[in-house]
Amino acid sequence: MLGASGAMLTACNTTEGVGEDIEAAGDAISDTARDAKD
C-alpha cells in the first residue's frame, strides 16, 4: 500500500514538472512573438 502511494506521488510530481516545462516553453514562444511584432 505504501509503495503504491509513493508511486502516485512521484507521478504527480513528474506531471507537475512537465507542466512547468510546457509553461516555460509557452512563455518563451510568447516573448519571441512579441519581440518579432515590435
DOLUM-590270 format. One record per residue (C-alpha): residue number from 0; residue in three letters; y, z, x. Coordinates in steps of 0.001 Angstrom, whole numbers, m for minus. Layout:
+-----+------+---------+---------+---------+
! pos ! code !      c2 !      c3 !      c1 !
+-----+------+---------+---------+---------+
! NUM !  ala !       Y !       Z !       X !
...
+-----+------+---------+---------+---------+
END
This chain:
+-----+------+---------+---------+---------+
! pos ! code !      c2 !      c3 !      c1 !
+-----+------+---------+---------+---------+
!   0 !  met !       0 !       0 !       0 !
!   1 !  leu !    2432 !     924 !    2752 !
!   2 !  gly !    1675 !   m2301 !    4624 !
!   3 !  ala !    2466 !   m4393 !    1554 !
!   4 !  ser !    5837 !   m2725 !    1010 !
!   5 !  gly !    6636 !   m3182 !    4701 !
!   6 !  ala !    5835 !   m6896 !    4442 !
!   7 !  met !    8030 !   m7238 !    1363 !
!   8 !  leu !   10908 !   m5502 !    3160 !
!   9 !  thr !   10525 !   m7827 !    6144 !
!  10 !  ala !   10520 !  m10881 !    3873 !
!  11 !  cys !   13644 !   m9611 !    2134 !
!  12 !  asn !   15440 !   m9121 !    5454 !
!  13 !  thr !   14376 !  m12595 !    6586 !
!  14 !  thr !   15659 !  m14160 !    3360 !
!  15 !  glu !   18966 !  m12333 !    3753 !
!  16 !  gly !   19268 !  m13606 !    7319 !
!  17 !  val !   18625 !  m17196 !    6212 !
!  18 !  gly !   21271 !  m16809 !    3508 !
!  19 !  glu !   23782 !  m15625 !    6082 !
!  20 !  asp !   22932 !  m18563 !    8353 !
!  21 !  ile !   23414 !  m21025 !    5489 !
!  22 !  glu !   26716 !  m19368 !    4565 !
!  23 !  ala !   27936 !  m19612 !    8162 !
!  24 !  ala !   26987 !  m23306 !    8282 !
!  25 !  gly !   28811 !  m23893 !    4997 !
!  26 !  asp !   31921 !  m22194 !    6364 !
!  27 !  ala !   31802 !  m24370 !    9474 !
!  28 !  ile !   31497 !  m27527 !    7356 !
!  29 !  ser !   34420 !  m26415 !    5178 !
!  30 !  asp !   36567 !  m25743 !    8247 !
!  31 !  thr !   35719 !  m29167 !    9690 !
!  32 !  ala !   36537 !  m30881 !    6401 !
!  33 !  arg !   39834 !  m29008 !    6179 !
!  34 !  asp !   40736 !  m29984 !    9750 !
!  35 !  ala !   39888 !  m33642 !    9058 !
!  36 !  lys !   42033 !  m33597 !    5912 !
!  37 !  asp !   45056 !  m32339 !    7862 !
+-----+------+---------+---------+---------+
END
